[in-house]
Amino acid sequence: MHYKTLFFSNRIDSVGFLSGVFVNQVAEESREKVWKMFDQISPKYDLVNHLLSFGIDKYWRRQLIHHLPKGEDVRLLDLATGTGDQLITIVKNAKQVNTALGLDMSLEMIRRGQRKIIDKPYAHQITLMEGDATAINLLEESVECVTMSFGIRNVTDVDKCLEECFRVLTPCGRVMILEFSLPRNRIIRGLHLFYLRHVLPNLAGWISRNRKAYQYLNNTVESFPYGEAFCDKIKKAGFYRVKSYPLTFGIATLYVGEKLPCGTDL
Ligand SMILES: C[S@@+](CC[C@H](N)C(=O)[O-])C[C@H]1O[C@@H](n2cnc3c(N)ncnc32)[C@H](O)[C@@H]1O
């Protein structure tokens, strides 16, 4: 792994460690279990993702590329980066992204990510490190783009995380958040809920040997705000021109916002 002293500044050397999961009701003592949960499911995390989304997750991740800031030398921060799939997709396909930093609280997830990129030609562009999305160890206005895929519903304080995204972005910078949502169509929604509640936890649990973890993760999909409700949260953090792009019947949604209203291509 090529570690670089990057633009991301010297504040990165002692990153604040873990806080937990998004659900407010989750008590302090169980938060630790949630982050451990990602360590536990890390060996099969990628496999479960690709298998149980029928590979559609790769398509969802590619959608972010269309909304990246234009220009050269875009510095990108990927929060809750996990094993780095979102970040890798972007660096491989978007020439304007020169340097990318991925932060996550789960060391096991990060280690898996590092192993994936270590021998790749783009390895020198990527740094994966331990870090908290609700207390980002970067200076103000450090990056042109912040991405976060399937991570926001796992943080303890969603508003704080969005405020942090705003803080570290340069003026005209963009935040892009990809997260699960629920389809509006009642029939598709019903089918999807059946899959979420009954099929996915069993299959994912069988593959990862951790049914509880996937049951928990699926429950958070149902309780997390999406569509306009989540756009409002992004706006509350200070972002302009916030838009949501439902993907695959609304099973996932991509949210994009700007730090200041810039350009016309959002
Ligand atoms: C569902 S995974 C998503 C991983 C990756 N972004 C992807 O698209 O596959 C959620 C990740 O959020 C991380 N996480 C949870 N709370 C976090 C926080 N406060 N700061 C950073 N990462 C966090 C977990 O460790 C886990 O790796």
The ligand as a Gaussian input file, in Angstrom:
#p B3LYP/6-31G(d) Opt

LIG

0 1
 C      -22.276000      -1.044000       4.561000
 S      -20.585000      -0.650000       4.744000
 C      -20.259000       0.306000       3.280000
 C      -18.841000       0.179000       2.813000
 C      -18.511000       0.810000       1.458000
 N      -18.719000       2.236000       1.435000
 C      -19.243000       0.161000       0.343000
 O      -19.843000       0.881000      -0.459000
 O      -19.212000      -1.050000       0.230000
 C      -20.672000       0.551000       5.993000
 C      -19.316000       0.960000       6.535000
 O      -19.497000       2.079000       7.400000
 C      -18.454000       2.030000       8.358000
 N      -18.772000       2.986000       9.410000
 C      -19.786000       2.962000      10.291000
 N      -19.771000       4.066000      11.049000
 C      -18.728000       4.834000      10.617000
 C      -18.179000       6.113000      10.986000
 N      -18.714000       6.846000      11.955000
 N      -17.109000       6.554000      10.332000
 C      -16.529000       5.830000       9.356000
 N      -16.985000       4.626000       8.954000
 C      -18.077000       4.132000       9.577000
 C      -18.420000       0.567000       8.743000
 O      -17.240000       0.207000       9.375000
 C      -18.602000      -0.090000       7.364000
 O      -17.375000      -0.391000       6.765000

